[in-house]
C-alpha cells in the first residue's frame, strides 16, 4: 500500500493508505498557438516554462487497525488537512522515492464513512512542475582552492540558490565576480554585509543587513546544465585569487519533471 507525506505529516501515521495504483503525472509546456492571417498552420509561442500539475489522491482509513474510533480519525484528518488549503507545502509519496515537490491542496470536502470501520476521502492537489532530488537540497561550499564542484545528475537544468559571503576586513563596498558553469555574474555589495543571495528559485537577489532582507537588483544565477560536472568560484574585484576573502556556497536544487 502506498503512502504520502504532506507538510511533514505522513498519511500512514494516521492509519491511512492510498487506495489506487501508482500514478505518474507530467507537467505540460506553457505554449500558445497563434493564428497568423494568410499563413497555413499556427505559430507557437513558447513561454519558456511549465504549467502546474493537478492530481487527485484517494485515501482510506481502516479503523480496526488503530486504537482510535472513526470519529477520532475523521477529526485528526480534518485537523491535519483543512488548515493547509491554499498554500504550497512539501509533498512526498512512496512512488517517487528520493524526490519531493511543492503542492497545494485545492479541494478537501469531506471524510466519508463507507462502512462502520472504513473511512474514505478524495484529495485534489496542484503541484509545481518539477520534482526535486533530495540530494540537491544541501549547500555545497567551496574547497581549499576556492572552488565549488557540482555534478548535475538529472536531464534538466537546475535553478540554484547561490550565497556569497564576504569574509575580509574592509569597511567599504566591494564587487565580486561569480563564475558558475563558465558563466560570469557580477555582484555589488552596496556596503559590506554578512552575505548576499542570488536565488534562482524565487527569482530574487538580496542581501541581509541588520537581519533584514534588502533587495539589490535583478541579477540572478545562471541555470546549472544537465548531466554535467562543473566548477563554480567567486573572486573579489582586484584580486587574482579565487576564494580569497569571499565564501561561496550553492544549493543546486537538482530537479526532474
N, C-alpha and C positions, 0 to 999 in steps of 0.2 A: 504494500500500500504506500502511496506517495504522500508527501508532506510539504508544506511551505512555511516560511517564516516571514512575518511582516512586522516591521518596526521592532525587531528583536524578539518577538513572541512567536513560538512555534505552535502550529495547529495541533501537532501531536501532544504538546504539553497540556492541552485542554481535553484530550481524549478524542480528537477528531481525525479524520482521514479524508483525502481527496478521493472521490468516488469514480473518476473517469480515467481513461488511459492517458499516458503522457501526450502532450500536445506541443507542437513547435510552431511558433508564430514568428514571422519575419517582417521587419519594417519595410514599407514601400518608399521609393524615392519620391521626393516632393518635386514634381514636374507639372508644367502647364502646357496644354496643347492650344495653339493659337491658329485660327484660320486666316490665311492671307488671301486677299482678293486676287483672283486670277491665277492662283497657284494651286496645283493639284497636290493634295496631302497637306497636313498641318505642320506648322513649325513647333518644335518642342523647346520650351524654356526650362532649363534645369536650375532649380533654386539652390543647388549645392547643399542639400540637407535631406533628412529622412523624416517621415511622419511618425507620430506616436502610434503605438500598437495597442488596440483594445483586446482584452481577453477575458474569459469567464472561467471561474473555478467553482465546481460543485463539490460541496463538502457534506459529511455526515458524522454524527456522533452516536455511538452505541453506549447508552448509559449503564448497561450492566457490566461494562469493562472498567468502570470507575466507581469510586465511593460516593460520587455526587448524584443528586437527583436530576431529573430532566430540567426542572426549573433552575437549579443551580447552574447547570451547564449553559442553558439559554442566556441567563443573566451574565455569565462570565464572557460568553462570545459577544454579546451586545456591548458590555463594558470595554472589551478589547477593541472592537472594530468601529463602533459608532463615532467615537471622538476623532478617528483618524480620517474621516471622509474629507476630501477636498485638497489635501496637501500631499506632496511626494514623501515617501518613506522607502527605506531599503527593503527589497523583496528578494527572497531566495527560494528555490524549490529543489526537490531531490532529483530532477532530471536535467538540471544544469549545474552539476557539481563543479565547484571551483569558481563559480561566477555569481554575480549579483546584479540587480538592476534597480532603478528607481521607479516606483509605481504609485499611483494614487487610486484609492477606492472610489469608484464613480457611482456604484449602486449597491445598497445593502438594505433591503426592505424588511425581511422577516427571518426568523428562525422557526421552521415549521416542524410540528410533531407528526411524523408519519405513523409511528406505532408507539406503544407505551414506552418502549425502550430505544426508540430511534428518532433522532432529530436531524433535519436537513436544512441546508441554506445554499443559496446561489449568490456568488460574489462577482461583481463586474469591476474590472480594473482598466486603467490606461497607463501603459508604461513608456518610458523613454525608449528611443530606438535601439540603443546598444545594451549589451550585457558586458559587464566589466570583470576582467580577470582579477581574482583575489591577489595574485602576485604583483599586480601593478599599483597597489594602494599604499605601499611603504615607500617613504622618501629614500632616495639613493643619494648619498653625499659624496663629495669629491675625495679622491685618494691623496696620497702624499705628493703626487706630481701635479695636483690641482685639477685632475680630470674626473668627470662622472661618466662611467662606461655603462651603456644600456644596450639591451637586445630586445627588440620587439618580437614576441612570439606569435603575434596574430597577423592576419592577412589584411587588416585595416589599419590606417594611420591612427595615432593616438593624440589626444589633446592634453598636454602635460600641465602641471602646476609647478612653476619654477620659482624658487625662493633664492634671493641673493642677499647675503648679509655682509655688511662692512665690518671688518674686524681690526682695522687700523686705528690710529690715534689722531688723525687730522680732525680739525673742528670746522672745516669748511665743506662746501658742496663737492661732490665727486661725480665723475662719469665712469661708466663701466660698459665694456663690451662682453656680451654673452654669445658664445658660439654653440649653436645647437644643431647637430646633424649637418654641419658645414654651412649653416645659415647664421649670419651675424645679426644680433639685435643690440641696439644701444639704449641704455637706460641712464637716467639722470636723477640724482638723489633729491634735488630740491632742498638740500640740507642733510647733514649726516643723521641718519635714522637707524634704529636697530636692524631693520631689514625691509625689503620690499618684495612684492609678489606679482608675478605675471601669471594670471590664472586663465588657462586656455579653456577650461570648462565653463566658468561663469563669465568669460569674456571681460575680465577686469584687470587693470594694472593699478595697484595701490601700494601705499606704504603704511607702516604702523608708527605713529608718533604720539607719545604720551598715552599709549594704549587705545588710540583712536585710529580707525581706518580712514585714510585720506586718499581719494582717487587722484592719480597722477596724470595719466594720458591714455590714449587708445592703443598703446603698444602691447602686442600680445606675442607669446612664444610661437614659433613655427610648430606645425604638427610633426610628430615622430613617425618616420616612414615605416611601412610594414616589412616584416621578415628581414630585418637588417640589424647589424650591430654597429653602433656609432658612439662617438665620444663628444661630450659637452664640457665646456670650461668657461670661466669668467676671468676677465683681466681689467684692472683699473686703467683709466686713461693715463698715459705717460709711463706705464710700467711695461717691461718686456717679459715679465714672468707671470704665467697664468696661475691664478690661485693665491697670489700674494695679497694679503690684507683684504681678501674677499672670500667668502664661503658660499659655495653653490650647492643647492640640493634640489632634486627633481622627483616629484610624484608622477610617474609616467601615465597611469590610467590606461593600461592596455585594454582593448575592447574588441568585441565582435558583434555582428548582427544576430 
